[in-house]
Amino acid sequence: MSNLSCGRFPSLPKGRGKSVALVAAILCCASAQAEERFALLIGANAGWSNDRPLRHAETDAERVRNVLVELGGFPADRTELLRDPTTADVRASLRRLAAVLRGQTSPSLVVVYYSGHADERFLHLRGETLSLDEVYETLRDLPATVRVGIFDACRSGSIIAAKGGRPVARFEVKVVDDLAVSGVAVLTSSGADELAQETRTLAGSVFTHHLVSGLRGAADANHDAQVTLAEAYRYAHARTEADTAGSLVPQRPAFRYELRGQGEVVLTHDQKTAATLVLPRGDGERYVVVDPNEWQLFAEARTTKDHAQALELLPGAYHVKQLFPDRLGVAEVSLSAGQRLEVASLAFSPRPLSAGLLKGRPLDSDPEELRLWQRGEALRLLASDEAGAALAIFDKLLAARPDDRGSLRGRGRALVRLAEAYARVGDHEAERKSLKSALSADPSLSEDPDFQSWYRRLAELEAVQQRQEEIHAAVEEEIAKNPRLLRKWGVGGELISTRGAMGIVGNYIYRSIWFPSVMIDLPGPGLDLSLRLVPISFKWSPFIGAGAHVGLRTPSKSTSGGLTTTTDKKNGTTPATSQYGYDEIFSRSAHVDVGIQYFGPSGFATEFGLGLIVFPGQSAPLDWLVLPQFNAGWYF
């Protein structure tokens, strides 16, 4: 992802030391006496759907706002902080700022700061795309004496906790010379093809951390109790380059200037209400100042051999940490307004190096700080491709505060990552649900350029889902007409039929039309195997079946009672009459059955019909009978 300098402002040329000196000299000659001061601070953690979420962009914007108000003479009511804004929000704020500036008659200074994602063309904000050209031209055209843009973003990368997105090719740099007002200067956190890195150790961006520390006094090179734009840039450039030198892509802040006139652009200066922490002279020893809970890092500075270094802070309690190669030294301080405290006078307690600069978690007694920390942890997990764990934290935060927009945005991003995972394993239904939930959590995704491919994918999955629902509805309708589709096993009783009388029947349904069954004939006793065809897919359907019956005991000839059959003689006129007992008919027989079957939605079924049973005869090899059919049962 590009920062603003990557699109409109040249990256730092070779021989950076000379360039730093050059910009310092030019800025020293620029018009600087800005009586009226205004600032617009923009922080956006989430970015677009393909960006790895940032943890500290919004916090960094707040830190810059705080140091400008505390030490820069920027009135609180003339500084605006935008957290995760839309493009429309940013445009509206810039329009309001321009309207206010047009009403000013005295010299004015405007600072516009952005921390977040970008690429070679756009800032990655919610809503419509906001191009780098538009941002620069708007900044340039603001009716202020001096306009300063500070952009902490980068063009590409996924290493460390990189601020950025996809690598892109180098592009041409445009230069604008015909300014209508006295000057504009832009500082950026990285060159045109570099990453702008944020680290967990500093709980923020490397560049912004050193910029804020510089504005608190660490950048005051001439010890005049004020920090100029040139000093702030020179300090942030040197410290950022040094701190990222060991990374895969070292970060070199860049600049663009179009300032005319004489004087300095002073950003911060000594305030009577501030307290001063004075570091001793030394050989580059590192000191950091954190809050008493060791959750927030306020400033950092290194000692020099030439002079004592001073840091300006608001009155309050702090922990000062001195970093050694193998340990930490920690001292507790309480600063009052106007106090000047020498760090050399403090008593430092040793701690192991593993204790770190920050504990990383606020006290549970401060719910708001804890909530912000938990959201940051979720963003860190999401940036580490642990979308499921991040989603669990976002859901917990939203359960306590459903209107937490940052958590809603994070939840949307986590669900997009889960959709990617589901797509890889072919679970398209889970993919569809994740994408739909992502849009529900963050409706602005529909305008996200990176999300457009997912938006089309969701439309495809929704179309598939609709087709499946239509098929399901058709199946349900078919089941309503033919309940045999839904059930497989049944049990029932046979009252009387060619299969026997007073029997227990077990049935199975195969492909909704075939009914193989087994019956235990209790009076026989005997066993019957049969198969029925039920061809029509309605509750009522005709059936045809066939089967065989085997008795389980030797039959005895009936002399009275039982069933009687009459057969015409082929060579005589007198018909033959035979009397059969139950066990004679059903000892060994075959049968064919026809009738009608009712099968209800609840699984109840019954059959009515007639059957022809064939069995060994008394006066002929085979004899036969026609018997009624009636049975009932339940299917499951």
Buried (B, 14 or more C-beta within 10 A) or exposed (E): BBBBBBBBBBBBEEEBEEBBEBBBEBBBEBBBBBEBBBBBBBBBBBBBBBBBBBBBBBBBBBBBBBBBBBBBBBEEEBBBBBBBBBBEBBBEBBEEBBEBBEEBEEBBBBBBBBBBBBBBBBBBBBBEBBBBBBBBEBBBBBBBBBBBBBBBBBBBBBEBBBBBBBEBEEEEBEEEEEBEBBBBBBBBBBBBBBBBBBBBBBBBBBBBBBBBBBBBBBBBBEEEBBBBBBBBBBBBBBBBBEBBEEBEBBBBBBBBBBBEEEBBBBBBBBBEEBBBBBBEEBEEBBBBBBBBBBBBBBBBBBBBEEEBBBBBBBEBEBBBBBBEEEBBBBBEBEBEEEBEBEBEEBEBEEEEEEBBBBEBBBEEEEEEBBBBBBBBBBBBBBBEEBBEBBBBBBBEBBEEEEEBEBBBBBBBBBBBBBBBBBBEEEBBEBBBBBBBBBBEBBEBBEBBBBBEEBBEBBEEBEEEBEEEEEEEEEEEEBBEBBBBBBBEEBEBBBEBBBBBBEBBBBBEBEEBBBBBBBBBBBEBBBBBBBEBEBEBBEBEBEBBBBBBBBBEEEBEEBEEEBBEBEBEEEEEEEEBEBBBBBBBBBBBBBBBBBBBBBBEEEBBBBBEBBBBBBBBBBEEEEBBBEBEBBBBBBBE
